[in-house]
Amino acid sequence: MPSFSDNSDAPGAASGMLGGAQFALGAAAAPLPGVLGSTTAQSTAVVVLGFVLFSAVALTTLARPWQGHGEPAGQP
């Protein structure tokens, strides 16, 4: 996974990859409420809840915040 650390050779490339991933996930998520069969707020809520759960699983499996990964405590 790209990082934005100070010693990175291409911080703009990492930013572009993360932005592109957000764009792709948003484009993939847009038609999902219609696929669920109805166009009510409930189908949208189900899709949002699904992505929230996906994000929580990704955070705990990839970032492992309890092990101290991420930004050092002394930096803003």
C-alpha positions, 0 to 999 in steps of 0.5 A, a space after each residue: 500500500 502506498 504511503 505518504 511518508 517523508 522518505 517516499 520517492 513519489 508521494 504524488 503517485 501514492 496520492 493518485 492511486 488512493 484517489 483513483 481507488 476511491 473513484 473506482 469504489 464509488 463508481 462500483 457502489 453507485 448501481 448497487 442500490 438499484 441491483 437490490 431491487 428497490 430504489 428506497 432509502 433502505 437499499 441505499 442504507 444496506 449498501 452503505 452499511 456493507 461498505 462500513 463493515 468492509 472498511 472496518 474489516 480492512 482497517 483491522 486486517 491491513 492497518 492493525 492500529 492496536 500494534 502501533 502502525 501508522 503515524 508516529 505519536 510525536 508528529 502532527 
